[in-house]
Amino acid sequence: MKIVMGKFSREPFHALSKKEVSLLLKIVPDEWAKHVSSVVLSSKIFKKTKLVKPVEYTTTTQQLSIYSRGLVRDNIARQLLHELALINAQAKETQFDETCDLHAVIKPYMDKFLKVRF
């Protein structure tokens, strides 16, 4: 999988590094990431975009875009895991409901990620 980092010349920096994104993609089940062909750490600042959330997936290109400049590392990691879980659920045509809490699904992967410090 290709991970691309957008170029920029000043702060704020990305919340996640390429290494951290790669780690997140390795610790989740393979089926979660198989529908993602590339990840882009965008040089755009999330607050200046009109996006609803800082992690966006485009089905047609299978690209995951992360707008994390100036945001909190743990929050972006959690949102990335949420998005990967949702991509997998949509591919399987399943829905998350009260019996299957999305936070509970991603918790073991988030815990693994938080144990590793770069």
C-alpha positions in Angstrom: 0.0 0.0 0.0 1.2 3.4 -0.9 1.4 6.1 1.8 2.0 9.7 0.5 2.7 12.8 2.6 1.7 16.1 1.2 4.4 18.8 1.2 4.1 21.9 3.3 6.7 24.3 4.7 5.4 25.4 8.1 3.5 24.4 11.2 1.1 22.9 12.1 2.5 19.4 11.5 0.7 16.1 10.9 -0.8 14.4 13.9 0.4 11.0 12.6 3.6 10.2 10.8 3.9 7.8 7.8 5.4 5.3 10.2 2.4 5.5 12.6 -0.1 5.2 9.7 1.8 2.2 8.5 1.7 0.7 12.0 -2.1 1.2 12.3 -2.6 -0.5 8.9 -0.5 -3.5 10.1 -2.2 -4.0 13.4 -5.8 -4.1 12.1 -7.1 -7.3 10.4 -6.1 -7.5 6.7 -9.7 -7.4 5.6 -10.0 -3.9 7.1 -7.3 -2.5 4.8 -7.8 -4.5 1.7 -10.1 -2.0 0.2 -7.6 0.8 0.6 -5.0 1.2 -2.2 -3.4 4.4 -1.0 -3.3 6.7 2.0 -2.6 10.4 1.6 -1.5 12.6 4.6 -2.9 15.8 3.1 -1.0 19.1 3.4 -4.4 20.9 3.9 -5.4 22.0 7.3 -8.7 20.4 8.4 -10.2 23.6 9.8 -9.8 25.2 6.4 -11.6 22.5 4.5 -15.3 22.0 4.2 -15.0 18.3 5.2 -17.1 16.8 7.9 -14.4 14.6 9.4 -10.6 14.6 9.1 -10.3 11.0 7.7 -12.1 10.6 4.4 -12.4 7.5 2.2 -13.1 7.7 -1.5 -14.6 4.4 -2.8 -13.9 5.0 -6.5 -10.2 5.6 -6.1 -9.9 3.5 -2.9 -7.9 6.4 -1.3 -7.9 7.2 2.3 -7.2 10.9 2.9 -6.1 12.2 6.3 -6.3 15.9 7.1 -4.4 15.8 10.4 -2.3 18.9 10.5 -2.6 20.6 13.9 -4.9 17.9 15.3 -4.3 15.5 18.2 -2.5 12.2 17.4 -4.7 9.9 19.5 -7.9 11.4 18.1 -6.7 11.0 14.5 -5.6 7.4 15.1 -9.0 6.6 16.6 -10.8 8.2 13.6 -8.5 6.3 11.2 -9.5 3.0 12.9 -13.1 4.0 12.8 -12.9 4.6 9.1 -11.2 1.3 8.4 -13.8 -0.6 10.4 -16.6 1.2 8.5 -15.0 0.5 5.2 -14.9 -3.2 6.1 -18.5 -3.1 7.3 -19.7 -1.5 4.1 -17.8 -4.0 2.0 -19.5 -6.8 3.9 -22.8 -4.8 3.7 -23.2 -5.0 7.5 -24.3 -2.2 9.8 -23.1 -1.3 13.3 -25.9 -1.0 15.8 -26.3 -0.9 19.6 -25.3 -4.6 19.8 -22.0 -4.0 18.0 -20.4 -0.9 19.4 -17.8 0.6 17.0 -15.7 1.9 19.9 -15.5 -1.6 21.4 -14.5 -3.0 18.0 -11.5 -0.7 17.6 -10.4 -0.6 21.2 -7.9 -3.5 21.1 -6.2 -2.0 18.0 -6.1 1.5 19.6 -4.6 0.0 22.8 -1.9 -1.7 20.7 -1.2 1.5 18.9 -0.9 3.5 22.2 1.6 1.1 23.6 4.0 1.9 20.8 5.8 5.2 21.0 7.8 6.7 18.1 
